[in-house]
Amino acid sequence: MANITIMCGSVFGAAQELAELIKLTLSEVGHNTMLNIPCSTADMDNADAILIVTSTTGQGELPSNIEPFYFNAKNNMPMQTGKLFGVICLGDSSYTTYGKAGDLMQELFIELQAKEAFPMLKVDAVQTLEPETLALPWLEQWVKRL
């Protein structure tokens, strides 16, 4: 089983609730999981895989509790060569910046030379009131790639 680090950016709690459910789900099938809120670049050190669960806020910004991680990683470039990652982004497609925080995290991990295990999932609040209905099936596919 894999050591999976979950990093979460949440403003109003929906992304955090989803991250907590994902942690529980992964733990129940035997993965060693760590949920970090707030998170730091050191949280990636012992991970086999990294899962980012974030919402988008404002004009396409990252939530304030994951922003320090993002800028620290962007400035210091702690390479994650070949390490598997995934991104789940919650957002609202009625905004032109829909899912931008997920895009930022995906781009960051690609710059860090990590490998995307499965394409990013963007959960649109306009279409889905319960993000876990899309996230848990996506998670099953993501885990198969580890």
CYANA upper distance limits for C-alpha pairs under 8 A (distance plus 0.5 A):
  1 MET  CA     30 GLY  CA      6.72
  1 MET  CA     31 HIS  CA      5.58
  1 MET  CA     32 ASN  CA      7.69
  2 ALA  CA     31 HIS  CA      5.79
  2 ALA  CA     32 ASN  CA      6.69
  2 ALA  CA     47 ALA  CA      8.42
  2 ALA  CA     48 ASP  CA      6.44
  2 ALA  CA     49 ALA  CA      7.79
  2 ALA  CA    146 LEU  CA      8.06
  3 ASN  CA     31 HIS  CA      6.73
  3 ASN  CA     32 ASN  CA      5.25
  3 ASN  CA     33 THR  CA      6.38
  3 ASN  CA     34 MET  CA      8.48
  3 ASN  CA     46 ASN  CA      7.79
  3 ASN  CA     47 ALA  CA      5.60
  3 ASN  CA     48 ASP  CA      5.62
  3 ASN  CA     49 ALA  CA      7.10
  4 ILE  CA     31 HIS  CA      7.52
  4 ILE  CA     32 ASN  CA      6.64
  4 ILE  CA     33 THR  CA      5.30
  4 ILE  CA     34 MET  CA      6.95
  4 ILE  CA     47 ALA  CA      5.95
  4 ILE  CA     48 ASP  CA      6.45
  4 ILE  CA     49 ALA  CA      5.45
  4 ILE  CA     50 ILE  CA      6.16
  4 ILE  CA     51 LEU  CA      7.68
  5 THR  CA     33 THR  CA      6.27
  5 THR  CA     34 MET  CA      5.40
  5 THR  CA     35 LEU  CA      6.60
  5 THR  CA     36 ASN  CA      7.93
  5 THR  CA     43 ASP  CA      7.57
  5 THR  CA     44 MET  CA      7.26
  5 THR  CA     47 ALA  CA      6.25
  5 THR  CA     48 ASP  CA      8.44
  5 THR  CA     49 ALA  CA      6.94
  5 THR  CA     50 ILE  CA      5.35
  5 THR  CA     51 LEU  CA      6.72
  6 ILE  CA     19 ALA  CA      7.61
  6 ILE  CA     23 LYS  CA      7.92
  6 ILE  CA     33 THR  CA      7.69
  6 ILE  CA     34 MET  CA      6.47
  6 ILE  CA     35 LEU  CA      5.18
  6 ILE  CA     36 ASN  CA      6.69
  6 ILE  CA     50 ILE  CA      6.36
  6 ILE  CA     51 LEU  CA      5.23
  6 ILE  CA     52 ILE  CA      6.26
  6 ILE  CA     53 VAL  CA      7.74
  7 MET  CA     35 LEU  CA      6.59
  7 MET  CA     36 ASN  CA      5.72
  7 MET  CA     37 ILE  CA      7.15
  7 MET  CA     38 PRO  CA      8.18
  7 MET  CA     39 CYS  CA      6.59
  7 MET  CA     50 ILE  CA      7.90
  7 MET  CA     51 LEU  CA      6.72
  7 MET  CA     52 ILE  CA      5.29
  7 MET  CA     53 VAL  CA      6.73
  7 MET  CA     66 ILE  CA      8.36
  8 CYS  CA     15 ALA  CA      7.41
  8 CYS  CA     16 GLN  CA      6.78
  8 CYS  CA     19 ALA  CA      7.15
  8 CYS  CA     35 LEU  CA      8.01
  8 CYS  CA     36 ASN  CA      7.08
  8 CYS  CA     37 ILE  CA      6.38
  8 CYS  CA     38 PRO  CA      7.71
  8 CYS  CA     39 CYS  CA      7.96
  8 CYS  CA     52 ILE  CA      6.35
  8 CYS  CA     53 VAL  CA      5.35
  8 CYS  CA     54 THR  CA      5.96
  8 CYS  CA     65 ASN  CA      8.41
  8 CYS  CA     66 ILE  CA      7.14
  9 GLY  CA     15 ALA  CA      7.24
  9 GLY  CA     16 GLN  CA      7.66
  9 GLY  CA     37 ILE  CA      7.92
  9 GLY  CA     38 PRO  CA      8.24
  9 GLY  CA     52 ILE  CA      8.46
  9 GLY  CA     53 VAL  CA      6.91
  9 GLY  CA     54 THR  CA      4.86
  9 GLY  CA     55 SER  CA      6.69
  9 GLY  CA     62 LEU  CA      7.50
  9 GLY  CA     63 PRO  CA      5.76
  9 GLY  CA     64 SER  CA      7.83
  9 GLY  CA     65 ASN  CA      6.19
  9 GLY  CA     66 ILE  CA      5.35
  9 GLY  CA     67 GLU  CA      8.44
 10 SER  CA     14 ALA  CA      7.33
 10 SER  CA     15 ALA  CA      5.62
 10 SER  CA     16 GLN  CA      6.19
 10 SER  CA     54 THR  CA      6.36
 10 SER  CA     55 SER  CA      6.19
 10 SER  CA     63 PRO  CA      6.11
 10 SER  CA     64 SER  CA      8.37
 10 SER  CA     65 ASN  CA      7.39
 10 SER  CA     66 ILE  CA      8.35
 11 VAL  CA     15 ALA  CA      8.33
 11 VAL  CA     55 SER  CA      7.73
 11 VAL  CA     57 THR  CA      7.88
 11 VAL  CA     63 PRO  CA      6.21
 11 VAL  CA     64 SER  CA      7.96
 11 VAL  CA     65 ASN  CA      8.42
 13 GLY  CA     17 GLU  CA      6.54
 14 ALA  CA     18 LEU  CA      6.73
 14 ALA  CA     55 SER  CA      8.48
 15 ALA  CA     19 ALA  CA      6.57
 15 ALA  CA     53 VAL  CA      6.63
 15 ALA  CA     54 THR  CA      6.12
 15 ALA  CA     55 SER  CA      6.47
 15 ALA  CA     90 LEU  CA      7.32
 16 GLN  CA     20 GLU  CA      6.62
 16 GLN  CA     53 VAL  CA      8.15
 16 GLN  CA     54 THR  CA      8.47
 17 GLU  CA     21 LEU  CA      6.77
 18 LEU  CA     22 ILE  CA      6.64
 18 LEU  CA     53 VAL  CA      8.15
 18 LEU  CA    131 PRO  CA      7.77
 18 LEU  CA    132 GLU  CA      7.01
 19 ALA  CA     23 LYS  CA      6.62
 19 ALA  CA     35 LEU  CA      7.92
 19 ALA  CA     53 VAL  CA      6.62
 20 GLU  CA     24 LEU  CA      6.78
 20 GLU  CA     35 LEU  CA      7.87
 21 LEU  CA     25 THR  CA      6.60
 22 ILE  CA     26 LEU  CA      6.54
 22 ILE  CA    136 LEU  CA      7.89
 22 ILE  CA    139 LEU  CA      8.41
 23 LYS  CA     27 SER  CA      6.55
 23 LYS  CA     33 THR  CA      6.62
 23 LYS  CA     34 MET  CA      7.79
 23 LYS  CA     35 LEU  CA      7.30
 24 LEU  CA     28 GLU  CA      6.60
 25 THR  CA     29 VAL  CA      7.27
 26 LEU  CA     30 GLY  CA      7.13
 26 LEU  CA     31 HIS  CA      5.97
 26 LEU  CA     32 ASN  CA      8.16
 26 LEU  CA     33 THR  CA      7.42
 27 SER  CA     31 HIS  CA      5.46
 27 SER  CA     32 ASN  CA      6.61
 27 SER  CA     33 THR  CA      6.74
 36 ASN  CA     40 SER  CA      8.49
 36 ASN  CA     43 ASP  CA      8.01
 37 ILE  CA     65 ASN  CA      7.47
 37 ILE  CA     66 ILE  CA      8.16
 38 PRO  CA     65 ASN  CA      5.89
 38 PRO  CA     66 ILE  CA      6.62
 38 PRO  CA     69 PHE  CA      8.50
 39 CYS  CA     43 ASP  CA      7.10
 39 CYS  CA     65 ASN  CA      8.32
 39 CYS  CA     66 ILE  CA      7.04
 39 CYS  CA     69 PHE  CA      6.59
 40 SER  CA     44 MET  CA      8.31
 40 SER  CA     68 PRO  CA      8.25
 40 SER  CA     69 PHE  CA      5.62
 41 THR  CA     45 ASP  CA      8.12
 41 THR  CA     69 PHE  CA      6.77
 41 THR  CA     72 ASN  CA      7.81
 41 THR  CA     73 ALA  CA      6.82
 41 THR  CA     78 PRO  CA      7.75
 43 ASP  CA     47 ALA  CA      8.08
 44 MET  CA     50 ILE  CA      7.64
 48 ASP  CA     83 LYS  CA      6.91
 48 ASP  CA     84 LEU  CA      7.46
 49 ALA  CA     83 LYS  CA      6.48
 49 ALA  CA     84 LEU  CA      5.24
 49 ALA  CA     85 PHE  CA      5.91
 49 ALA  CA    146 LEU  CA      7.94
 50 ILE  CA     83 LYS  CA      8.31
 50 ILE  CA     84 LEU  CA      6.92
 50 ILE  CA     85 PHE  CA      5.07
 50 ILE  CA     86 GLY  CA      6.96
 51 LEU  CA     85 PHE  CA      6.03
 51 LEU  CA     86 GLY  CA      5.31
 51 LEU  CA     87 VAL  CA      6.35
 51 LEU  CA     88 ILE  CA      8.24
 52 ILE  CA     85 PHE  CA      8.20
 52 ILE  CA     86 GLY  CA      6.68
 52 ILE  CA     87 VAL  CA      5.24
 52 ILE  CA     88 ILE  CA      6.67
 52 ILE  CA    105 MET  CA      8.13
 53 VAL  CA     87 VAL  CA      6.50
 53 VAL  CA     88 ILE  CA      5.32
 53 VAL  CA     89 CYS  CA      6.40
 53 VAL  CA     90 LEU  CA      8.36
 54 THR  CA     62 LEU  CA      8.14
 54 THR  CA     63 PRO  CA      8.00
 54 THR  CA     87 VAL  CA      8.32
 54 THR  CA     88 ILE  CA      6.94
 54 THR  CA     89 CYS  CA      5.49
 54 THR  CA     90 LEU  CA      6.71
 54 THR  CA    101 ALA  CA      7.46
 54 THR  CA    102 GLY  CA      7.12
 55 SER  CA     62 LEU  CA      7.65
 55 SER  CA     63 PRO  CA      7.29
 55 SER  CA     89 CYS  CA      5.91
 55 SER  CA     90 LEU  CA      4.98
 55 SER  CA     91 GLY  CA      6.34
 55 SER  CA     99 GLY  CA      7.97
 55 SER  CA    101 ALA  CA      7.11
 55 SER  CA    102 GLY  CA      7.95
 56 THR  CA     60 GLY  CA      6.16
 56 THR  CA     61 GLU  CA      6.34
 56 THR  CA     62 LEU  CA      6.11
 56 THR  CA     63 PRO  CA      7.05
 56 THR  CA     89 CYS  CA      7.79
 56 THR  CA     90 LEU  CA      7.09
 56 THR  CA     91 GLY  CA      6.19
 56 THR  CA     98 TYR  CA      7.73
 56 THR  CA     99 GLY  CA      6.44
 56 THR  CA    100 LYS  CA      6.79
 56 THR  CA    101 ALA  CA      5.43
 56 THR  CA    102 GLY  CA      7.83
 57 THR  CA     61 GLU  CA      5.71
 57 THR  CA     62 LEU  CA      6.62
 57 THR  CA     63 PRO  CA      6.54
 57 THR  CA    101 ALA  CA      8.25
 59 GLN  CA     97 THR  CA      6.69
 60 GLY  CA     97 THR  CA      5.34
 60 GLY  CA     98 TYR  CA      7.45
 60 GLY  CA     99 GLY  CA      7.75
 60 GLY  CA    100 LYS  CA      5.50
 60 GLY  CA    101 ALA  CA      6.57
 61 GLU  CA    100 LYS  CA      7.45
 61 GLU  CA    101 ALA  CA      6.26
 62 LEU  CA     66 ILE  CA      7.15
 62 LEU  CA     67 GLU  CA      6.29
 62 LEU  CA    101 ALA  CA      5.50
 63 PRO  CA     67 GLU  CA      6.71
 64 SER  CA     68 PRO  CA      7.96
 66 ILE  CA     70 TYR  CA      6.92
 67 GLU  CA     71 PHE  CA      6.77
 68 PRO  CA     72 ASN  CA      6.48
 69 PHE  CA     73 ALA  CA      6.53
 70 TYR  CA     74 LYS  CA      6.49
 70 TYR  CA    105 MET  CA      7.99
 70 TYR  CA    108 LEU  CA      8.18
 71 PHE  CA     75 ASN  CA      6.49
 72 ASN  CA     76 ASN  CA      6.42
 72 ASN  CA     77 MET  CA      8.40
 73 ALA  CA     77 MET  CA      5.65
 73 ALA  CA     78 PRO  CA      6.70
 73 ALA  CA    108 LEU  CA      8.36
 74 LYS  CA    108 LEU  CA      7.35
 77 MET  CA    112 LEU  CA      6.72
 78 PRO  CA    112 LEU  CA      7.16
 79 MET  CA    112 LEU  CA      5.14
 79 MET  CA    113 GLN  CA      6.79
 79 MET  CA    114 ALA  CA      8.16
 80 GLN  CA    109 PHE  CA      8.15
 80 GLN  CA    112 LEU  CA      5.88
 80 GLN  CA    113 GLN  CA      6.13
 80 GLN  CA    114 ALA  CA      5.53
 81 THR  CA    112 LEU  CA      7.15
 81 THR  CA    113 GLN  CA      5.08
 81 THR  CA    114 ALA  CA      5.50
 81 THR  CA    115 LYS  CA      8.07
 82 GLY  CA    113 GLN  CA      6.79
 82 GLY  CA    114 ALA  CA      5.33
 82 GLY  CA    115 LYS  CA      5.86
 83 LYS  CA    113 GLN  CA      8.28
 83 LYS  CA    114 ALA  CA      5.28
 83 LYS  CA    115 LYS  CA      6.27
 84 LEU  CA    114 ALA  CA      6.34
 84 LEU  CA    115 LYS  CA      5.29
 84 LEU  CA    116 GLU  CA      6.17
 84 LEU  CA    117 ALA  CA      5.99
 84 LEU  CA    146 LEU  CA      7.59
 85 PHE  CA    109 PHE  CA      8.04
 85 PHE  CA    114 ALA  CA      7.12
 85 PHE  CA    115 LYS  CA      6.59
 85 PHE  CA    116 GLU  CA      5.51
 85 PHE  CA    117 ALA  CA      6.26
 86 GLY  CA    106 GLN  CA      8.28
 86 GLY  CA    116 GLU  CA      6.24
 86 GLY  CA    117 ALA  CA      6.60
 86 GLY  CA    118 PHE  CA      6.83
 86 GLY  CA    119 PRO  CA      7.72
 86 GLY  CA    120 MET  CA      6.79
 86 GLY  CA    142 TRP  CA      7.85
 87 VAL  CA    102 GLY  CA      6.91
 87 VAL  CA    105 MET  CA      7.85
 87 VAL  CA    106 GLN  CA      7.11
 87 VAL  CA    119 PRO  CA      8.29
 87 VAL  CA    120 MET  CA      5.47
 87 VAL  CA    121 LEU  CA      6.91
 88 ILE  CA    102 GLY  CA      7.34
 88 ILE  CA    120 MET  CA      6.41
 88 ILE  CA    121 LEU  CA      5.29
 88 ILE  CA    122 LYS  CA      6.45
 88 ILE  CA    123 VAL  CA      7.95
 88 ILE  CA    135 ALA  CA      7.86
 89 CYS  CA     99 GLY  CA      6.51
 89 CYS  CA    101 ALA  CA      7.61
 89 CYS  CA    102 GLY  CA      5.50
 89 CYS  CA    120 MET  CA      8.13
 89 CYS  CA    121 LEU  CA      6.71
 89 CYS  CA    122 LYS  CA      5.29
 89 CYS  CA    123 VAL  CA      6.62
 90 LEU  CA     99 GLY  CA      7.17
 90 LEU  CA    122 LYS  CA      6.40
 90 LEU  CA    123 VAL  CA      5.34
 90 LEU  CA    124 ASP  CA      6.80
 90 LEU  CA    125 ALA  CA      7.64
 90 LEU  CA    131 PRO  CA      8.13
 91 GLY  CA     98 TYR  CA      6.17
 91 GLY  CA     99 GLY  CA      5.92
 91 GLY  CA    122 LYS  CA      7.65
 91 GLY  CA    123 VAL  CA      6.69
 91 GLY  CA    124 ASP  CA      5.77
 91 GLY  CA    125 ALA  CA      6.42
 92 ASP  CA     98 TYR  CA      6.16
 92 ASP  CA     99 GLY  CA      8.04
 92 ASP  CA    124 ASP  CA      5.63
 92 ASP  CA    125 ALA  CA      5.55
 92 ASP  CA    126 VAL  CA      6.40
 93 SER  CA     97 THR  CA      8.36
 93 SER  CA     98 TYR  CA      5.55
 93 SER  CA     99 GLY  CA      8.37
 93 SER  CA    124 ASP  CA      6.46
 93 SER  CA    125 ALA  CA      7.92
 93 SER  CA    126 VAL  CA      7.09
 94 SER  CA     98 TYR  CA      7.83
 94 SER  CA    126 VAL  CA      7.94
 99 GLY  CA    103 ASP  CA      6.96
 99 GLY  CA    122 LYS  CA      6.87
100 LYS  CA    104 LEU  CA      6.70
101 ALA  CA    105 MET  CA      6.81
102 GLY  CA    106 GLN  CA      6.56
102 GLY  CA    120 MET  CA      8.22
102 GLY  CA    122 LYS  CA      8.12
103 ASP  CA    107 GLU  CA      6.58
104 LEU  CA    108 LEU  CA      6.62
105 MET  CA    109 PHE  CA      6.79
106 GLN  CA    110 ILE  CA      6.79
106 GLN  CA    120 MET  CA      8.19
107 GLU  CA    111 GLU  CA      6.67
108 LEU  CA    112 LEU  CA      6.76
109 PHE  CA    113 GLN  CA      6.83
109 PHE  CA    114 ALA  CA      5.92
109 PHE  CA    115 LYS  CA      8.18
110 ILE  CA    114 ALA  CA      5.91
110 ILE  CA    115 LYS  CA      7.21
110 ILE  CA    116 GLU  CA      8.12
117 ALA  CA    142 TRP  CA      6.70
117 ALA  CA    145 ARG  CA      6.25
117 ALA  CA    146 LEU  CA      7.49
118 PHE  CA    141 GLN  CA      7.85
118 PHE  CA    142 TRP  CA      5.89
118 PHE  CA    145 ARG  CA      7.69
121 LEU  CA    135 ALA  CA      7.92
121 LEU  CA    138 TRP  CA      7.81
123 VAL  CA    128 THR  CA      7.45
123 VAL  CA    131 PRO  CA      6.72
123 VAL  CA    134 LEU  CA      7.69
123 VAL  CA    135 ALA  CA      8.32
124 ASP  CA    128 THR  CA      6.41
125 ALA  CA    129 LEU  CA      6.17
125 ALA  CA    131 PRO  CA      8.26
128 THR  CA    133 THR  CA      8.49
131 PRO  CA    135 ALA  CA      6.49
132 GLU  CA    136 LEU  CA      5.97
133 THR  CA    137 PRO  CA      7.76
134 LEU  CA    138 TRP  CA      6.84
135 ALA  CA    139 LEU  CA      6.45
136 LEU  CA    140 GLU  CA      6.88
137 PRO  CA    141 GLN  CA      7.20
138 TRP  CA    142 TRP  CA      6.70
139 LEU  CA    143 VAL  CA      6.53
140 GLU  CA    144 LYS  CA      6.94
141 GLN  CA    145 ARG  CA      7.39
142 TRP  CA    146 LEU  CA      7.59
